[in-house]
Amino acid sequence: MIGSQCCENPPDLNLSSGSGWVEEIGGLESYISGSLDSKLGILLVSDVFGFEAPNLRKLADKVAAAGYYVVVPNFFHGDPFTPDKTMITWYQSHLAEDAAKEAKPVIEALRSKGISAIGAAGICWGEIKVPILILGAEVDHMSPPELLKEFEEVLLTKVEVDSSVKIFKGVRHGWTVRYNIKNEEAVKRAEEAHNDMLEWFFKYVRSSCFCRKSAL
């Protein structure tokens, strides 16, 4: 699902941004941040602008600082969306289904490195098979609050899957990674969403790891 808001506020891509590093994992060039000592992995999936976006890498570093080994795969293989491209044409060459297939070897590679529990977060991506947190924007043409409320009602019927839906007032689609770092309110809203995500990881990724350890 794509729309005009997916293309708003394009970041200045920078391959050298972030405090992490770039290496190949599971066959994909990826931005890595954090230590394998944590044994907790997070797969962070970019929006259409790809894994070189500075704010996205800053988020990866923030998650890593909370005790996770974070991997941001280059699912677009060096071809992120740019304003000079036609969105629909670009999208047809970068389907979510293809990224889902490519994610499997990455996850296996993480497990081979000793990662015992893996969570995932994505911008405009997702499947409902595991506990899911949906953080939505008040101003979102593709997923307006009314639609998110419907999502919430459907999720509530899936008693076997824990879920939570939160709508942030006064923000637009993409506010968690495409915010103006000079706008204090925008930064505050983005950080609130980041913290909500970290709390969700703490609840499910860490607890999963602890449960596995206790079973050994």
C-alpha positions in Angstrom: 0.0 0.0 0.0 1.6 3.3 -1.1 0.5 6.9 -1.3 1.8 10.4 -1.7 2.6 10.7 2.0 5.2 8.0 1.6 7.3 10.4 -0.5 7.1 13.4 1.8 10.1 14.9 3.6 12.8 12.9 1.8 15.9 12.6 3.9 19.4 13.4 2.7 20.8 9.9 2.4 24.2 9.4 3.9 26.0 6.0 3.8 28.4 7.1 6.5 25.7 8.3 9.0 25.2 6.6 12.4 27.6 5.2 14.9 27.3 1.6 13.6 28.8 0.0 10.6 27.8 -1.6 7.3 28.4 -5.3 6.6 26.8 -8.2 4.7 24.5 -10.5 6.7 22.3 -13.2 5.3 23.4 -12.1 1.8 22.2 -8.5 2.3 24.3 -5.4 2.9 23.0 -4.1 6.2 23.6 -1.3 8.7 24.5 -2.9 12.0 24.5 -1.3 15.5 24.9 -2.9 18.9 26.7 -5.9 20.4 26.1 -9.6 19.9 26.7 -10.0 23.7 23.0 -9.0 24.2 21.7 -12.1 22.4 18.6 -10.0 21.5 18.2 -9.1 17.8 16.0 -6.5 16.2 15.3 -6.4 12.4 14.6 -2.7 11.6 13.0 -2.2 8.2 13.3 1.1 6.5 10.6 3.1 4.7 10.9 3.7 0.9 14.0 5.9 1.4 16.1 3.0 2.5 18.8 2.1 5.0 21.0 5.2 4.5 18.5 7.6 6.0 20.2 9.4 9.0 17.1 9.5 11.3 16.5 5.8 10.7 20.1 5.0 11.6 19.8 7.2 14.6 16.8 5.1 15.7 18.8 1.9 15.1 21.5 3.3 17.4 18.9 4.2 20.0 17.5 0.7 20.0 21.1 -0.7 20.2 21.8 1.5 23.2 18.9 -0.2 24.9 20.6 -3.5 24.7 19.8 -5.0 21.3 21.8 -6.1 18.2 20.1 -4.1 15.4 20.2 -5.0 11.7 18.8 -2.6 9.0 18.9 -4.6 5.7 19.3 -2.9 2.4 16.2 -4.5 0.9 16.2 -2.1 -2.0 19.7 -3.1 -3.1 21.0 0.4 -3.5 17.9 1.6 -5.2 15.8 3.5 -2.6 13.0 5.8 -3.8 14.1 9.3 -4.8 11.9 12.2 -5.8 12.9 11.9 -9.5 11.3 8.4 -9.7 7.7 7.4 -10.3 6.4 5.8 -7.1 4.2 3.1 -8.6 6.9 2.0 -11.0 9.5 1.9 -8.3 7.2 0.1 -5.9 6.5 -2.7 -8.4 10.2 -3.5 -8.4 10.4 -3.5 -4.6 7.6 -5.6 -3.2 7.1 -6.3 0.5 6.7 -10.0 -0.4 10.3 -10.0 -1.9 11.7 -8.3 1.2 9.9 -10.9 3.4 11.7 -13.7 1.5 15.1 -12.0 1.8 14.6 -11.4 5.5 14.6 -15.2 6.2 18.3 -15.7 5.5 19.1 -12.6 7.6 17.1 -14.0 10.5 18.9 -17.3 10.1 22.3 -15.5 10.1 21.4 -13.8 13.3 20.5 -17.1 14.9 23.8 -18.5 13.8 25.5 -15.7 15.6 23.9 -16.7 18.8 21.0 -14.3 18.9 18.3 -16.1 20.9 15.3 -13.8 20.4 14.4 -11.6 17.5 11.9 -8.7 17.2 11.1 -6.6 14.2 9.9 -3.0 13.5 9.1 -1.5 10.2 7.8 1.7 8.6 4.8 0.9 6.4 5.4 -2.9 6.6 4.1 -5.8 8.8 2.3 -9.1 9.3 -0.1 -10.1 12.1 1.3 -13.4 13.3 3.0 -12.3 16.5 2.4 -9.6 19.2 2.0 -6.4 17.3 2.2 -2.7 18.2 0.7 -0.3 15.7 1.7 3.4 16.1 -0.4 5.5 13.8 -0.5 9.2 12.8 -3.5 11.4 13.1 -2.8 12.7 9.6 -2.4 9.6 7.4 -4.1 9.3 4.1 -3.5 5.5 3.8 -4.1 4.5 7.4 -6.3 7.2 8.9 -7.4 6.9 12.6 -10.8 5.5 11.5 -9.1 2.6 9.7 -6.7 2.0 12.6 -9.7 1.8 14.9 -11.0 -1.0 12.6 -7.6 -2.7 12.8 -7.9 -2.5 16.5 -11.3 -4.1 16.5 -10.1 -6.9 14.3 -7.0 -7.5 16.4 -9.1 -7.7 19.6 -10.8 -10.7 18.1 -7.4 -12.5 17.8 -7.1 -13.4 21.4 -4.1 -15.5 20.8 -2.1 -12.5 19.6 -1.4 -9.6 21.9 -1.8 -6.2 20.2 -2.0 -2.5 20.8 -3.0 0.5 18.7 -2.0 4.0 19.5 -2.7 7.1 17.4 -0.5 10.2 17.8 -2.2 13.5 17.4 -0.8 16.3 15.3 1.6 14.2 13.3 1.8 13.0 9.7 2.6 9.7 8.0 6.4 9.0 8.4 6.8 11.1 11.6 8.9 8.6 13.4 11.9 8.8 11.0 11.2 11.7 8.7 10.9 14.5 11.3 12.7 17.8 11.4 15.4 17.5 14.0 15.2 21.3 14.6 11.5 21.1 15.5 11.3 20.3 19.2 7.7 19.1 19.1 8.4 16.8 16.1 11.4 15.3 17.9 9.3 14.9 21.1 6.6 13.0 19.2 9.1 10.8 17.4 10.9 10.0 20.6 7.6 9.1 22.3 6.9 6.6 19.5 10.5 5.3 19.8 10.1 4.7 23.5 6.8 2.9 23.0 8.5 0.6 20.5 11.4 -0.1 23.0 8.9 -0.9 25.7 7.2 -3.4 23.4 10.5 -5.0 22.6 11.3 -5.2 26.3 8.0 -6.9 26.9 8.2 -9.5 24.1 11.8 -9.8 22.8 13.4 -9.8 26.2 10.8 -12.0 27.8 11.1 -14.5 24.9 14.9 -14.7 25.6 14.3 -15.1 29.3 11.8 -17.9 28.8 14.2 -19.8 26.5 17.0 -19.4 29.0 14.9 -20.7 31.8 14.0 -23.8 29.8 17.6 -24.8 29.3 
